[in-house]
Amino acid sequence: MRGVVLHAPGDVRVEEIDDPKITAPTDAIIRLSASCVCGSDLWPFRGVEHVDRPMPMGHEYVGIVEEVGSEVKNVKPGQFVVGSFVASDGTCEICRAGYPSSCVDRVFMSQVGTQSGRALIPHADGTLVATPAMPDAELIPSLLAASDVLGTGWFGAVAAEAGPGKTVAVVGDGAVGLMAVLAAKQLGAERIIAISRHETRQKLAREFGGTDIVTERGDDGVAKVKELTAGMGAHSVVEAVGTQESMQQAIRSTRPGGHVGFVGVNHDVALSGEELFFAQVHLLGGPAPVRRFLPELIDLIWERKIDPGKVFDLTLPLEQAAEGYRAMDERRAIKALLTL
Amino acid sequence: MRGVVLHAPGDVRVEEIDDPKITAPTDAIIRLSASCVCGSDLWPFRGVEHVDRPMPMGHEYVGIVEEVGSEVKNVKPGQFVVGSFVASDGTCEICRAGYPSSCVDRVFMSQVGTQSGRALIPHADGTLVATPAMPDAELIPSLLAASDVLGTGWFGAVAAEAGPGKTVAVVGDGAVGLMAVLAAKQLGAERIIAISRHETRQKLAREFGGTDIVTERGDDGVAKVKELTAGMGAHSVVEAVGTQESMQQAIRSTRPGGHVGFVGVNHDVALSGEELFFAQVHLLGGPAPVRRFLPELIDLIWERKIDPGKVFDLTLPLEQAAEGYRAMDERRAIKALLTL
């Protein structure tokens, strides 16, 4: 089959790779209906994460089950499924407590690769959720978004305890940040401040429920959020970048007793214990436990109450994946969908 | 009046200082019934915090109201009161949300000093809580503990979400750590792991409700806590030291989705964003919002359901305060009570 492989920073190729094979009785194989490029795929593409061998790429996916291992009970061939970017057993104490992305048996799908015609899904029962029926084609981008970018923005907003009466600020206007705006709106936030200096992203943020736009970054951005919140800072702040500056901006934009949900994969970030101590904010982040939210997210999409698929502003055939990486790297595109 | 003043690292003196005077209509003056030395007083005593002028010391206090400003309504002369180590207005949004120690008008009592015969209490209405009547002398150490060390350990346990069914680990066997053990017990924790290598402190930890003792520090301590929790780590971890090692030990001892409450005043701590991201633990710390807990803590003490005063294992007259500092610095005493 055809699949996307990263050979070195900047060197993305679409080439023949081995078809997946069931090896564990809990595996499933799906035929992908669509895949996409994630902001976190850009870390190795940019050489920030080390690449020491050709890496199959991708971890977001929706598709049709083709084959299941002998112990798989929750999904069957022919069903359309959405899964998390982290495969999880669904049965361990950590999964049952709501943190499947930290499952004791987890498998990051980025180690498997899903920018390809088919994909092996470990722990199928704990990882995949079937849709009520075959989806209309127009729903596929939104269902694909649920696999990571929507689920991750949603977790950011949940971790930040966005809700009624709350002012929520979102640091980062990438796809995850925009999804966090959508999530905050769905969770009932009163006011949603999107931090963005890009007009097209500002527009999308407003469509998703943003009420205010702040264009400043760093401590200037903090000052603006404080201006909008009587000097105290937001109740809830979602961090969706992962750099030293964005983490500090998020923490400093939060009022004492408030909540920071950080979902940007941190790179070279060192947080001052003294600052965290005196900031007195709640901090929770990490790889989003998307599987926890999937049934609810699929339902919202199925009922057409949310349209997260709008975050894809570039659609390319899988064969042109490299252009999707470049467009996102250069910020010409928010998020690229790959058709199969 | 007589009061404790730090002139330079290691140089604690008891000397004549000015009597306090009401300057704001929200002030009160109390005559102290007892004061004490806090672990955090040791930071400047040891020179870790800079001392650039003679500093009046102390921030814990109980006593009898002598005089109140014209706007004070909640307490009156003659009442016995307990107050937080942070004075707070009690009316701002941050106070009302439960974080009086981050009140927009807060005053750290360490800037005022309470190791003295009398003390000025700013924001008396928002800061002080009167006991139901004059307490028996035997209750005074416990009521004094509520002013900071008990309230701080309690906040650590609350921030760590200690409760029924939970395994709680406490990093640090100083007075605050021991109070966190007591708090975890009161909050209904199933299992409480005290990390301590000192026999007298281990004994006290067991008296307060500790069920297991771990003597190892750092990553060896982490490994022991994991051994006791099926490899996953504790649900709730209280950090009560404030160093790089203890913060890392606390974070690494917590299972994904678990909670760290950190109440050791951080000094020279840098937390890796990457590690925090993948640890996926909730983190909340800071100066404890003691005032939030005072009514409940006073009630528990008044009803003789808890005896936090046991944490004072050295009692000295105020004039011998320097010996109290030295005994705590050298870990000959857990906590020194100063009589007046």
Interface residues (C-beta under 8 A of the other chain):
Chain A: E93 I94 A97 G98 Y99 S101 S102 V104 A230 G231 M232 G242 Q244 M247 R255 P256 G257 F262 V265 N266 H267 D268 V269 A270 L271 S272 G273 E274 L276 F277 F278 A279 Q280 V281 H282 L283 L284 G285 G286 P287
Chain B: E93 I94 A97 G98 Y99 S101 S102 V104 A230 G231 M232 G242 Q244 M247 R255 P256 G257 F262 V265 N266 H267 D268 V269 A270 L271 S272 G273 E274 L276 F277 F278 A279 Q280 V281 H282 L283 L284 G285 G286 P287
